[in-house]
Amino acid sequence: MNKERKYLSRSRLTDPEVGTVTTCVGKINPKLYGDGLQNLCRKTHDNLNRLSSNMADKLEPCLQYGIKHWHPSDRPKSAYSSNAYPSPPDPKQVRWHDTNIMFTDSQVLDNMKWPTKKDSTKDDESDSLNLSTGPKTTFCYICSTLEEHKRHLLQYRPKRPVSAKPRIEYVAPKPRVKQKMIEEAPNIGDHLYRVDIYTGDKVNAGTTGEVFITIKGSRDVLYRTKLSKKTSNFSFMRNTKESFFLKGPRLGNLEIITIEHEGGKRSLRWFLDRVEITDMKSGMMWVFKCQEWFDSPDSRDLIGKEKEQPIIDYDITVHTGTKSFGGTDANIYLTIYGARGQSPKIHLVDSSKGQKCFEKGSVDKFRISQRDLGELKKIRIEHDGKGVASGWHLEKITIATNAPKQTYYFLYGGFIGKDVGKGHLYREIFAKKSLPKELTTGPKTTYMVTVQTGDVKYAGTDANVFIQICGKDGRATRKIKLDDSRNNFERGAVEQYKVEAPDVGSISHIIVGHDNSGPGAGWFLDEVKIKRYILKKEASKYVKKEQDKREKKEAALRKSREESPNQRRKKRRDEDSEEEEEELRRKVTPPLYEECVFPCNQWLANDEGDGLVQMELKSASNTLHFSENSQEEKVHYTVIVHTGKVQYAGTDADVFIQIFGENGRCSRRTKLDDAKNNFEKGMEDIFELEDVNLGTLSHIVIGHDDSGPGSGWFLDDVIIRKHLTKKEIKAHVEKEKKKVREKAKAKHKQRKKRRELQESDTESEEEEEAPFRTPDYEEFHFPCNKWLDKKEDDGKIERQLKCMKKQLHYKGEASHEAPSTTYQIIVKTGKKSFAGTDANVYIQLHGKKGFETPRLPLDDEKNNSEKGQTDVFKIETVDVGPLAFVTVGHDGSGPGAGWFLDEVRVRRYIQKKEAKEYIKRGREKPLYEESVFPCNRWLSSSDDDKKIERQLKCNQRTLHYE
């Protein structure tokens, strides 16, 4: 830039046509251009008024159009579109597009006519600028600074054509969602292996020591597992085979096993011949030869070889039903399950025939060669659903083997298709070795059949219901129609029918179904009870059999009295035998009837369940009754329901529960309600129920009817206490007595070998005289920790909960069976930000033998559970033995209740009785046992997996001595 155009002044001018505008005039050195130029700013207004008509052609505007300026048109126009420049100007003459040019050139100023010094005294009106000549100026009359000019010009400058490659469009990645962390259970696996241990045929080859095995496969490892059985005096005897069933992950091809032998004496030895391991699913077998002596302790690594399996032929006959559209063009596959494993999936196709298989009413035969699967248990039949109307009506399948010669029957009698039941294209059918023979003649008896229809929506039916009763010896009645003048088989109804039919003996199973006639023929069957009245011939046989049993028992009692080694034990046996003799003196009463229960709890409908309208039900219980007035004994159940502590966890809906036993029986759906306001947040509700004896509980179904606003319910867990009957208590006491006697005999034999008969006699007498534990109730735990809400989790309002833990409780357990001890609990809080908590922290200790302490609050007068802090608590409570795991948590109270727990250490001080056991084994007396439970996770409702309670497994256990 020239020195002459160094400064800038701004003046505001008004034009009558344009209005108020801003213009800029450069200050010019008067020494170069004269004094007349100083009056330029004063005269500008008059000059612009005079030159307003041709100003647009003489001056270039700035490209910033935010300010109204002197263009002749009302709308501001750009330089390119104005009348002055219909096309882009020549940059040599006009340089307004250059951001570095703001002021006019010296060439423009030279063309201006300035007044001389002598004319300076003339009137100011004569002073003017001659702008008619010279090139167009590039002087900016709007911008006040060079920076502002550059900014305005660059902002409105036309974009140049881009010659570079186009930019790659940036695609933002998906947002990372914090996934809920789920505590995975340890990978125990459900693959079943049978381990056969063969002890050699040499002198003193057996052992009473402990044997452990580790199996390494090509895919995984089954870690060190003890080979033992439930009997107290189990040992590996000379020239014997002992079989063990182990569950583990899928190991693949077995390569190496490690056998470890440990015993109390160093002189204890064991001669192992070989080990055979069978994969129960695939049937593959591996042999690991040893033929060596094991010392104590000792271990061996054995390399195995796969054993070849014999190949046999299976003749398969498939019967397709005769119903409309019963055939199929889909591909049929079969899998056979036997005692020695299972076959691969077999495609049933016969290319030798010139016609299609599996047509309506056809019988198709196939022969396949497979390794010997042993006794057949079940089959899995399936198809791929290809073709038009691929549904297939399967009547039955028979499989015949030649070695040994046996025929197995697999009865079905229903459709398999996408539009049947749940839409599954497979069925699993169990094997039968023989078909029942229908009896038309022979002695008849009375059957009292009680049918209970389920209490679910649309459970009733108007179809014709029938039943067929089958006995254990292969006899069966004809199909008997169940009907009378009433409106039968309505929802929740219990109906009884009296039937006269041939006697089939003790009942094994029944076949119940309907003809699927009428609209809505589906039927939900709860259970069937049958009373079979016993004929005189069968009753007399029962009496004679019982009398023979009693005679044998009396002879055994007399013999035991004579062989009693000392007076004290003899006196005790006499007392027991007197009680047994009183029972034996009672007269044998012949039975009146046999009551059998057949649980179902399933749909018999084309569009529900498996799509079957008839079903085979096996007997869950067979009970003999000796009088007509005898009724089934009711059992008392205590149901404890814990509602969660999360927000809005409670519900006002109607809650129901149904309990299922391992014998297949189930209770009725019972509404859980009392006078209180139940199922509120964090509440424990207790209900007392009376129902049939279900035996050992397997699972429950619990839910609500979704009635009322905000009916969602967060269920923590359910605990059911089943109070034992007198019969169950007596059976348990007898079982405990038998165990104690077996232990006493085993100890007596061991001490007799050591020639310490006096000590062994006194100790065994003390153990026999010790009082037996009397059971009170059995407790079953059903954890849930989920929502029963249509808007939460998976949207279910009814859930099936499996029993995860069961424990037997005894009368007076707290005072007699649970001695107390001292625990020192060391809790270490992590060092993360906001790791501490002011909530109420608790812990529960769980022992290896199933015992557990109540919830123990971890609190004292100090400020506990702060960031990076280690808190020590000393608590005295019941001794649960060696610890397996602990449950630690807090109640989530207070602001910022989240807690980051590092680890928990528990020191259990050893009591005198337990310390004596260590001394007897030749070990030093321990002071306490320290167990470590690592956590390193949040217990918070807003962090990690949002759990405020965790179960921590023991990672390390150490004995500390004085």
Sequence and secondary structure as in RCSB ss.txt:
>XXXX:A:sequence
MNKERKYLSRSRLTDPEVGTVTTCVGKINPKLYGDGLQNLCRKTHDNLNRLSSNMADKLEPCLQYGIKHWHPSDR
PKSAYSSNAYPSPPDPKQVRWHDTNIMFTDSQVLDNMKWPTKKDSTKDDESDSLNLSTGPKTTFCYICSTLEEHK
RHLLQYRPKRPVSAKPRIEYVAPKPRVKQKMIEEAPNIGDHLYRVDIYTGDKVNAGTTGEVFITIKGSRDVLYRT
KLSKKTSNFSFMRNTKESFFLKGPRLGNLEIITIEHEGGKRSLRWFLDRVEITDMKSGMMWVFKCQEWFDSPDSR
DLIGKEKEQPIIDYDITVHTGTKSFGGTDANIYLTIYGARGQSPKIHLVDSSKGQKCFEKGSVDKFRISQRDLGE
LKKIRIEHDGKGVASGWHLEKITIATNAPKQTYYFLYGGFIGKDVGKGHLYREIFAKKSLPKELTTGPKTTYMVT
VQTGDVKYAGTDANVFIQICGKDGRATRKIKLDDSRNNFERGAVEQYKVEAPDVGSISHIIVGHDNSGPGAGWFL
DEVKIKRYILKKEASKYVKKEQDKREKKEAALRKSREESPNQRRKKRRDEDSEEEEEELRRKVTPPLYEECVFPC
NQWLANDEGDGLVQMELKSASNTLHFSENSQEEKVHYTVIVHTGKVQYAGTDADVFIQIFGENGRCSRRTKLDDA
KNNFEKGMEDIFELEDVNLGTLSHIVIGHDDSGPGSGWFLDDVIIRKHLTKKEIKAHVEKEKKKVREKAKAKHKQ
RKKRRELQESDTESEEEEEAPFRTPDYEEFHFPCNKWLDKKEDDGKIERQLKCMKKQLHYKGEASHEAPSTTYQI
IVKTGKKSFAGTDANVYIQLHGKKGFETPRLPLDDEKNNSEKGQTDVFKIETVDVGPLAFVTVGHDGSGPGAGWF
LDEVRVRRYIQKKEAKEYIKRGREKPLYEESVFPCNRWLSSSDDDKKIERQLKCNQRTLHYE
>XXXX:A:secstr
  GGG EEEEEEEEETTTEEEEEEEEE  HHHH GGGGGHHHHHHHHHHHHTTSHHHHS   S  SS  S SSSS
   TTTSSS SS   TTT  TT TT  S  HHHHHHS    SGGGGS GGG     SSSS     SS SSHHHHH
HHHHHS       S                          EEEEEEEEE SSTT  B SEEEEEEEESS EEEEE
E   SSTT  B TT EEEEEEEE    SEEEEEEEEE S TT  EEEEEEEEEETTT  EEEEEEEEEE SSEEE
EEE EEE   EEEEEEEEEE  STT    S EEEEEEETTEE   EE   TT SS SS TT EEEEEEEEE   S
EEEEEEEE   STT  EEEEEEEEEEETTEEEEEEEEEEEESTTSTT  SEEEEE BSS  EE  SS EEEEEEE
EEE SSTT    S EEEEEEETTSEE   EEE  SS  S TT EEEEEEEEE  SSEEEEEEEE   STT  EEE
EEEEEEEE  HHHHHHHHHHHHHHHHHHHHHHHHHHHT SSHHHHHHHHHHHHHHHHHHHS      EEEEEEEE
EEEESTTSTTS SEEEEE SEEEEESSTT    EEEEEEEEEE  STT    S EEEEEEETTS B   EEE  S
S  S TT EEEEEEEEE   SEEEEEEEE   STT  EEEEEEEEEEE  HHHHHHHHHHHHHHHHHHHHHHHHH
HHHTT HHHHHHHHHHHHHS    EEEEEEEEEEEEEE TTSTT  SEEEEE  EEEEEETTIIIII  EEEEEE
EEEE  STT    S EEEEEEETTS B   EE   SS  S TT EEEEEEEEE   SEEEEEEEE   STT  EE
EEEEEEEEE  HHHHHHHHHTT   EEEEEEEEEEEEEE SSSTT  SEEEEE  EEEEEE 
